[in-house]
Amino acid sequence: MVTLQVPARTGPAPWPPRLLRDTDIDVQGIALMVGFNNADNFATAFRERVGVPPSAYRKASLDGNSD
């Protein structure tokens, strides 16, 4: 069995923005999918890399304001 592991200090894998935009998977679910232990660590890494928390990114994408 292969396990995906993404170190928390390097930030999220490239696809979380797409998952936030294009699915209704909750932030905790996305965090676990991309290798984080919990949503808080994922949110911190996402915010450091993208500039906003995942929840704000999702809201902006729903409002039509994301890249």
MOCORFEN-V105197 format. One line per field, one symbol per residue. ss: DSSP state (H for helix, E for strand, C for the rest). burial: b if it has 16 or more other C-alpha atoms within 10 Angstrom, else e. Layout:
ss->???
burial->???
This chain:
ss->CCCCCCCHHHCCCCCHHHHHHHCCCCHHHHHHHCCCCCHHHHHHHHHHHHCCCHHHHHHHHHCCCCC
burial->eeeeeeebeebbbeebbeebbeeeeebbebbeebbbeebebbbbbbbeeeebbbeebbeebeeeeee
